[in-house]
């Protein structure tokens, strides 16, 4: 698959992995955090993780 090699596809994979990681960290936190689970609201840490996820999502949307 020579069309899937080179710098551009590898950059896409890194961006996709970063986006997946940011989302995973947010979800893992909200599952483990008592405040997030019981109050139904994001705690400060969850809010920061959500912002990191949104920033990664915006970066992934930008033209490559």
Biopython code that builds the backbone (N, CA, C, O; Angstrom):
import numpy as np
from Bio.PDB.StructureBuilder import StructureBuilder

atoms = [
    (1, "UNK", "N", (0.831, -1.185, 0.000)),
    (1, "UNK", "CA", (0.000, 0.000, 0.000)),
    (1, "UNK", "C", (0.873, 1.246, 0.000)),
    (1, "UNK", "O", (0.919, 1.965, 0.998)),
    (2, "UNK", "N", (1.547, 1.506, -1.071)),
    (2, "UNK", "CA", (2.423, 2.667, -1.118)),
    (2, "UNK", "C", (1.677, 3.991, -0.972)),
    (2, "UNK", "O", (2.271, 4.995, -0.579)),
    (3, "UNK", "N", (0.378, 4.000, -1.285)),
    (3, "UNK", "CA", (-0.362, 5.258, -1.164)),
    (3, "UNK", "C", (-0.585, 5.664, 0.292)),
    (3, "UNK", "O", (-0.939, 6.811, 0.562)),
    (4, "UNK", "N", (-0.386, 4.756, 1.216)),
    (4, "UNK", "CA", (-0.592, 5.042, 2.635)),
    (4, "UNK", "C", (0.715, 5.222, 3.390)),
    (4, "UNK", "O", (0.781, 4.994, 4.598)),
    (5, "UNK", "N", (1.740, 5.626, 2.681)),
    (5, "UNK", "CA", (3.025, 5.840, 3.326)),
    (5, "UNK", "C", (3.450, 7.289, 3.136)),
    (5, "UNK", "O", (2.816, 8.038, 2.392)),
    (6, "UNK", "N", (4.497, 7.668, 3.792)),
    (6, "UNK", "CA", (5.006, 9.028, 3.658)),
    (6, "UNK", "C", (4.577, 9.902, 4.813)),
    (6, "UNK", "O", (3.885, 9.452, 5.726)),
    (7, "UNK", "N", (4.996, 11.165, 4.767)),
    (7, "UNK", "CA", (4.760, 12.047, 5.908)),
    (7, "UNK", "C", (3.295, 12.421, 6.129)),
    (7, "UNK", "O", (2.858, 12.514, 7.276)),
    (8, "UNK", "N", (2.535, 12.636, 5.072)),
    (8, "UNK", "CA", (1.143, 13.076, 5.253)),
    (8, "UNK", "C", (0.300, 12.016, 5.951)),
    (8, "UNK", "O", (-0.359, 12.341, 6.939)),
    (9, "UNK", "N", (0.285, 10.758, 5.489)),
    (9, "UNK", "CA", (-0.518, 9.754, 6.196)),
    (9, "UNK", "C", (-0.066, 9.531, 7.630)),
    (9, "UNK", "O", (-0.899, 9.313, 8.510)),
    (10, "UNK", "N", (1.232, 9.580, 7.881)),
    (10, "UNK", "CA", (1.689, 9.375, 9.256)),
    (10, "UNK", "C", (1.266, 10.538, 10.146)),
    (10, "UNK", "O", (0.970, 10.333, 11.323)),
    (11, "UNK", "N", (1.231, 11.756, 9.606)),
    (11, "UNK", "CA", (0.745, 12.910, 10.372)),
    (11, "UNK", "C", (-0.726, 12.733, 10.702)),
    (11, "UNK", "O", (-1.159, 13.068, 11.804)),
    (12, "UNK", "N", (-1.502, 12.209, 9.756)),
    (12, "UNK", "CA", (-2.921, 11.970, 10.000)),
    (12, "UNK", "C", (-3.113, 10.947, 11.112)),
    (12, "UNK", "O", (-3.986, 11.100, 11.966)),
    (13, "UNK", "N", (-2.287, 9.901, 11.093)),
    (13, "UNK", "CA", (-2.400, 8.872, 12.134)),
    (13, "UNK", "C", (-2.060, 9.458, 13.502)),
    (13, "UNK", "O", (-2.705, 9.116, 14.493)),
    (14, "UNK", "N", (-1.072, 10.321, 13.570)),
    (14, "UNK", "CA", (-0.700, 10.942, 14.839)),
    (14, "UNK", "C", (-1.839, 11.832, 15.331)),
    (14, "UNK", "O", (-2.179, 11.805, 16.514)),
    (15, "UNK", "N", (-2.426, 12.614, 14.437)),
    (15, "UNK", "CA", (-3.540, 13.478, 14.834)),
    (15, "UNK", "C", (-4.732, 12.653, 15.291)),
    (15, "UNK", "O", (-5.374, 12.984, 16.288)),
    (16, "UNK", "N", (-5.030, 11.575, 14.564)),
    (16, "UNK", "CA", (-6.138, 10.706, 14.955)),
    (16, "UNK", "C", (-5.866, 10.064, 16.312)),
    (16, "UNK", "O", (-6.768, 9.970, 17.144)),
    (17, "UNK", "N", (-4.639, 9.625, 16.542)),
    (17, "UNK", "CA", (-4.284, 9.010, 17.822)),
    (17, "UNK", "C", (-4.379, 10.025, 18.955)),
    (17, "UNK", "O", (-4.827, 9.693, 20.052)),
    (18, "UNK", "N", (-3.960, 11.258, 18.693)),
    (18, "UNK", "CA", (-4.045, 12.311, 19.703)),
    (18, "UNK", "C", (-5.497, 12.586, 20.057)),
    (18, "UNK", "O", (-5.832, 12.739, 21.231)),
    (19, "UNK", "N", (-6.355, 12.650, 19.059)),
    (19, "UNK", "CA", (-7.777, 12.881, 19.283)),
    (19, "UNK", "C", (-8.380, 11.726, 20.085)),
    (19, "UNK", "O", (-9.119, 11.953, 21.042)),
    (20, "UNK", "N", (-8.070, 10.510, 19.702)),
    (20, "UNK", "CA", (-8.575, 9.337, 20.419)),
    (20, "UNK", "C", (-8.100, 9.338, 21.871)),
    (20, "UNK", "O", (-8.872, 9.035, 22.781)),
    (21, "UNK", "N", (-6.829, 9.679, 22.086)),
    (21, "UNK", "CA", (-6.269, 9.693, 23.431)),
    (21, "UNK", "C", (-6.958, 10.755, 24.294)),
    (21, "UNK", "O", (-7.298, 10.494, 25.448)),
    (22, "UNK", "N", (-7.159, 11.932, 23.743)),
    (22, "UNK", "CA", (-7.797, 13.012, 24.505)),
    (22, "UNK", "C", (-9.221, 12.614, 24.903)),
    (22, "UNK", "O", (-9.637, 12.844, 26.039)),
    (23, "UNK", "N", (-9.955, 12.025, 23.980)),
    (23, "UNK", "CA", (-11.318, 11.595, 24.288)),
    (23, "UNK", "C", (-11.308, 10.484, 25.332)),
    (23, "UNK", "O", (-12.119, 10.485, 26.259)),
    (24, "UNK", "N", (-10.394, 9.545, 25.177)),
    (24, "UNK", "CA", (-10.284, 8.432, 26.115)),
    (24, "UNK", "C", (-9.985, 8.931, 27.527)),
    (24, "UNK", "O", (-10.576, 8.452, 28.495)),
    (25, "UNK", "N", (-9.081, 9.880, 27.643)),
    (25, "UNK", "CA", (-8.737, 10.429, 28.963)),
    (25, "UNK", "C", (-9.953, 11.097, 29.606)),
    (25, "UNK", "O", (-10.177, 10.947, 30.807)),
    (26, "UNK", "N", (-10.737, 11.831, 28.819)),
    (26, "UNK", "CA", (-11.931, 12.484, 29.340)),
    (26, "UNK", "C", (-12.937, 11.442, 29.834)),
    (26, "UNK", "O", (-13.461, 11.555, 30.942)),
    (27, "UNK", "N", (-13.202, 10.435, 29.013)),
    (27, "UNK", "CA", (-14.176, 9.407, 29.383)),
    (27, "UNK", "C", (-13.705, 8.618, 30.603)),
    (27, "UNK", "O", (-14.487, 8.366, 31.519)),
    (28, "UNK", "N", (-12.441, 8.230, 30.618)),
    (28, "UNK", "CA", (-11.921, 7.479, 31.767)),
    (28, "UNK", "C", (-12.056, 8.287, 33.051)),
    (28, "UNK", "O", (-12.383, 7.739, 34.104)),
    (29, "UNK", "N", (-11.803, 9.592, 32.965)),
    (29, "UNK", "CA", (-11.917, 10.426, 34.158)),
    (29, "UNK", "C", (-13.360, 10.482, 34.645)),
    (29, "UNK", "O", (-13.624, 10.297, 35.833)),
    (30, "UNK", "N", (-14.288, 10.735, 33.735)),
    (30, "UNK", "CA", (-15.683, 10.888, 34.158)),
    (30, "UNK", "C", (-16.251, 9.589, 34.727)),
    (30, "UNK", "O", (-17.164, 9.628, 35.551)),
    (31, "UNK", "N", (-15.729, 8.450, 34.303)),
    (31, "UNK", "CA", (-16.176, 7.171, 34.854)),
    (31, "UNK", "C", (-15.585, 6.961, 36.252)),
    (31, "UNK", "O", (-16.254, 6.424, 37.134)),
    (32, "UNK", "N", (-14.348, 7.379, 36.449)),
    (32, "UNK", "CA", (-13.664, 7.137, 37.718)),
    (32, "UNK", "C", (-13.934, 8.207, 38.776)),
    (32, "UNK", "O", (-13.790, 7.936, 39.968)),
    (33, "UNK", "N", (-14.316, 9.395, 38.373)),
    (33, "UNK", "CA", (-14.483, 10.523, 39.299)),
    (33, "UNK", "C", (-15.845, 10.466, 39.989)),
    (33, "UNK", "O", (-16.887, 10.451, 39.334)),
    (34, "UNK", "N", (-15.818, 10.436, 41.309)),
    (34, "UNK", "CA", (-17.064, 10.376, 42.081)),
    (34, "UNK", "C", (-17.925, 11.614, 41.845)),
    (34, "UNK", "O", (-19.144, 11.498, 41.713)),
    (35, "UNK", "N", (-17.323, 12.777, 41.791)),
    (35, "UNK", "CA", (-18.092, 14.001, 41.582)),
    (35, "UNK", "C", (-18.779, 13.998, 40.222)),
    (35, "UNK", "O", (-19.951, 14.357, 40.116)),
    (36, "UNK", "N", (-18.067, 13.603, 39.203)),
    (36, "UNK", "CA", (-18.650, 13.559, 37.861)),
    (36, "UNK", "C", (-19.800, 12.554, 37.797)),
    (36, "UNK", "O", (-20.823, 12.816, 37.164)),
    (37, "UNK", "N", (-19.629, 11.405, 38.454)),
    (37, "UNK", "CA", (-20.651, 10.364, 38.420)),
    (37, "UNK", "C", (-21.875, 10.727, 39.238)),
    (37, "UNK", "O", (-23.002, 10.522, 38.785)),
    (38, "UNK", "N", (-21.677, 11.262, 40.431)),
    (38, "UNK", "CA", (-22.811, 11.473, 41.331)),
    (38, "UNK", "C", (-23.554, 12.771, 41.068)),
    (38, "UNK", "O", (-24.777, 12.818, 41.206)),
    (39, "UNK", "N", (-22.843, 13.824, 40.691)),
    (39, "UNK", "CA", (-23.489, 15.116, 40.497)),
    (39, "UNK", "C", (-23.943, 15.348, 39.065)),
    (39, "UNK", "O", (-24.710, 16.270, 38.787)),
    (40, "UNK", "N", (-23.464, 14.510, 38.163)),
    (40, "UNK", "CA", (-23.867, 14.664, 36.772)),
    (40, "UNK", "C", (-23.266, 15.881, 36.100)),
    (40, "UNK", "O", (-23.687, 16.260, 35.007)),
    (41, "UNK", "N", (-22.294, 16.492, 36.737)),
    (41, "UNK", "CA", (-21.626, 17.666, 36.183)),
    (41, "UNK", "C", (-20.139, 17.372, 36.115)),
    (41, "UNK", "O", (-19.615, 16.544, 36.859)),
    (42, "UNK", "N", (-19.470, 18.071, 35.203)),
    (42, "UNK", "CA", (-18.024, 17.907, 35.107)),
    (42, "UNK", "C", (-17.336, 18.641, 36.253)),
    (42, "UNK", "O", (-17.686, 19.778, 36.568)),
    (43, "UNK", "N", (-16.370, 17.994, 36.864)),
    (43, "UNK", "CA", (-15.532, 18.674, 37.841)),
    (43, "UNK", "C", (-14.495, 19.499, 37.070)),
    (43, "UNK", "O", (-14.492, 19.504, 35.839)),
    (44, "UNK", "N", (-13.641, 20.176, 37.779)),
    (44, "UNK", "CA", (-12.627, 21.033, 37.138)),
    (44, "UNK", "C", (-11.724, 20.218, 36.225)),
    (44, "UNK", "O", (-11.448, 20.622, 35.096)),
    (45, "UNK", "N", (-11.264, 19.070, 36.712)),
    (45, "UNK", "CA", (-10.367, 18.230, 35.906)),
    (45, "UNK", "C", (-11.066, 17.752, 34.640)),
    (45, "UNK", "O", (-10.462, 17.743, 33.567)),
    (46, "UNK", "N", (-12.330, 17.357, 34.752)),
    (46, "UNK", "CA", (-13.082, 16.901, 33.575)),
    (46, "UNK", "C", (-13.271, 18.045, 32.584)),
    (46, "UNK", "O", (-13.209, 17.842, 31.371)),
    (47, "UNK", "N", (-13.500, 19.232, 33.100)),
    (47, "UNK", "CA", (-13.641, 20.396, 32.225)),
    (47, "UNK", "C", (-12.367, 20.658, 31.437)),
    (47, "UNK", "O", (-12.413, 20.981, 30.250)),
    (48, "UNK", "N", (-11.236, 20.516, 32.105)),
    (48, "UNK", "CA", (-9.948, 20.712, 31.419)),
    (48, "UNK", "C", (-9.719, 19.625, 30.369)),
    (48, "UNK", "O", (-9.248, 19.904, 29.266)),
    (49, "UNK", "N", (-10.059, 18.379, 30.723)),
    (49, "UNK", "CA", (-9.905, 17.280, 29.766)),
    (49, "UNK", "C", (-10.835, 17.464, 28.565)),
    (49, "UNK", "O", (-10.466, 17.157, 27.431)),
    (50, "UNK", "N", (-12.039, 17.965, 28.826)),
    (50, "UNK", "CA", (-12.977, 18.228, 27.723)),
    (50, "UNK", "C", (-12.419, 19.301, 26.789)),
    (50, "UNK", "O", (-12.534, 19.188, 25.569)),
    (51, "UNK", "N", (-11.822, 20.329, 27.360)),
    (51, "UNK", "CA", (-11.226, 21.391, 26.537)),
    (51, "UNK", "C", (-10.065, 20.852, 25.700)),
    (51, "UNK", "O", (-9.908, 21.234, 24.540)),
    (52, "UNK", "N", (-9.255, 19.971, 26.280)),
    (52, "UNK", "CA", (-8.156, 19.366, 25.527)),
    (52, "UNK", "C", (-8.696, 18.530, 24.378)),
    (52, "UNK", "O", (-8.147, 18.548, 23.276)),
    (53, "UNK", "N", (-9.773, 17.798, 24.635)),
    (53, "UNK", "CA", (-10.395, 16.992, 23.578)),
    (53, "UNK", "C", (-10.932, 17.900, 22.463)),
    (53, "UNK", "O", (-10.721, 17.632, 21.280)),
    (54, "UNK", "N", (-11.614, 18.954, 22.847)),
    (54, "UNK", "CA", (-12.163, 19.874, 21.833)),
    (54, "UNK", "C", (-11.056, 20.530, 21.013)),
    (54, "UNK", "O", (-11.202, 20.709, 19.804)),
    (55, "UNK", "N", (-9.961, 20.885, 21.658)),
    (55, "UNK", "CA", (-8.837, 21.480, 20.936)),
    (55, "UNK", "C", (-8.239, 20.474, 19.948)),
    (55, "UNK", "O", (-7.911, 20.834, 18.817)),
    (56, "UNK", "N", (-8.100, 19.226, 20.370)),
    (56, "UNK", "CA", (-7.582, 18.189, 19.480)),
    (56, "UNK", "C", (-8.532, 17.957, 18.317)),
    (56, "UNK", "O", (-8.101, 17.722, 17.188)),
    (57, "UNK", "N", (-9.817, 18.022, 18.597)),
    (57, "UNK", "CA", (-10.834, 17.834, 17.558)),
    (57, "UNK", "C", (-10.764, 18.964, 16.527)),
    (57, "UNK", "O", (-10.871, 18.720, 15.325)),
    (58, "UNK", "N", (-10.586, 20.187, 16.997)),
    (58, "UNK", "CA", (-10.463, 21.326, 16.086)),
    (58, "UNK", "C", (-9.197, 21.222, 15.239)),
    (58, "UNK", "O", (-9.223, 21.516, 14.044)),
    (59, "UNK", "N", (-8.096, 20.809, 15.851)),
    (59, "UNK", "CA", (-6.846, 20.643, 15.095)),
    (59, "UNK", "C", (-7.009, 19.570, 14.009)),
    (59, "UNK", "O", (-6.463, 19.699, 12.914)),
    (60, "UNK", "N", (-7.758, 18.524, 14.322)),
    (60, "UNK", "CA", (-7.965, 17.446, 13.353)),
    (60, "UNK", "C", (-8.836, 17.900, 12.182)),
    (60, "UNK", "O", (-8.726, 17.359, 11.082)),
    (61, "UNK", "N", (-9.694, 18.883, 12.411)),
    (61, "UNK", "CA", (-10.569, 19.392, 11.351)),
    (61, "UNK", "C", (-9.849, 20.306, 10.365)),
    (61, "UNK", "O", (-10.290, 20.477, 9.229)),
    (62, "UNK", "N", (-8.746, 20.888, 10.804)),
    (62, "UNK", "CA", (-8.037, 21.851, 9.957)),
    (62, "UNK", "C", (-7.484, 21.159, 8.716)),
    (62, "UNK", "O", (-7.075, 20.000, 8.771)),
    (63, "UNK", "N", (-7.477, 21.880, 7.602)),
    (63, "UNK", "CA", (-6.925, 21.301, 6.377)),
    (63, "UNK", "C", (-5.486, 20.881, 6.566)),
    (63, "UNK", "O", (-4.712, 21.535, 7.265)),
    (64, "UNK", "N", (-5.151, 19.795, 5.940)),
    (64, "UNK", "CA", (-3.806, 19.247, 6.103)),
    (64, "UNK", "C", (-2.998, 19.480, 4.880)),
    (64, "UNK", "O", (-1.833, 19.088, 4.826)),
]
sb = StructureBuilder()
sb.init_structure("model")
sb.init_model(0)
sb.init_chain("A")
sb.init_seg("    ")
for serial, (resi, resn, name, xyz) in enumerate(atoms, 1):
    if name == "N":
        sb.init_residue(resn, " ", resi, " ")
    sb.init_atom(name, np.array(xyz, "f"), 0.0, 1.0, " ", f" {name:<3s}", serial, name[0])
structure = sb.get_structure()
